[in-house]
Amino acid sequence: METAQPTALTSSTYDVAQIMGALYGEGIIGLKGAFSREWARQLGEDVMRLYDEALRRPGGAIGRGPKRHYVEIHPENIRGFVELATHPWVHAVSEAVLGPDYKIVEIGFDVPNPGAVPQPWHRDFPAPEDTILGRRLNSLAFNLTTVDVTEDMGPFEIAVGTQWDLPEGFEHGMFPPKSLSPRYEARAQRKMPQMGDISARSALTIHRGTANYSDRPRPALVLGVDAPTANNAERHDLQITHRFYATLPESLKQHLTCRLVDKLEPIVQAHTIEGLMMGEA
């Protein structure tokens, strides 16, 4: 099926200083209307199909709290992967923050369903030495909503500027003590993107999903990108068939860390975040 195309822009359209300032400052940056609504609609269809399949498969989906799941997927199972991975803004942001040798190491999606409760404030993984000692970001997470997010759908909430917080007293290096909650609440920004929007953030910036009071799920695609010094590929299993890999542009192949296979294998979700399973206490 034909894939709706993103807006044609070049990476030189985007200002490196603005990108660096946002991600080293607040820890998040966004681009409105990066893709057409039709492109986002097709993505949403694919995500919900894959979600249904994952729920039926042992280990296919992993909990991120009550009525929340994360599913890691195969790039070729969604329409638009190439358009996403080669979008000039994605390239410009990745190169500005992570350097010219950045690698795509993960693609998946989060689904907060109706009835999902607030998550505790957290990071997605412990801060590496690059960040704690070197004050450098060595990974980014790109997010795309497949729906128009409203206040009652459990929007993503981020405590801006907290990617630099030292993990003193953090459980598992990821969950800050509740005594710091007032700091995060004072810095909190709720994000309500629309279909076609894209954002990039440091997964170290303290964040949480809020309560979904609506009757609709809020799926969001995740694209994980690493600098050469990061090791997040170890948490994931990015698989691409030889046949699909042969169709990819060379400019994309050099930015992939993946396992080439003859036939795609079911992914048993491995990136468990146990502290999210019970939701906010």
Secondary structure as UniProt FT lines:
FT   HELIX           11..13
FT   HELIX           16..25
FT   STRAND          28..31
FT   TURN            32..33
FT   HELIX           37..55
FT   TURN            58..59
FT   STRAND          62..63
FT   TURN            66..67
FT   STRAND          68..72
FT   HELIX           75..77
FT   TURN            79..80
FT   HELIX           81..85
FT   HELIX           88..98
FT   TURN            100..101
FT   STRAND          103..112
FT   TURN            114..115
FT   HELIX           129..132
FT   TURN            133..134
FT   STRAND          139..145
FT   TURN            151..152
FT   STRAND          156..159
FT   TURN            160..161
FT   HELIX           162..164
FT   TURN            168..169
FT   TURN            172..174
FT   HELIX           178..180
FT   HELIX           181..187
FT   STRAND          188..191
FT   TURN            195..196
FT   STRAND          198..201
FT   TURN            203..204
FT   STRAND          207..209
FT   STRAND          220..226
FT   TURN            228..229
FT   HELIX           232..235
FT   STRAND          239..241
FT   HELIX           242..245
FT   TURN            246..247
FT   HELIX           250..253
FT   TURN            254..255
FT   STRAND          259..261
FT   HELIX           274..276
FT   TURN            277..278
//
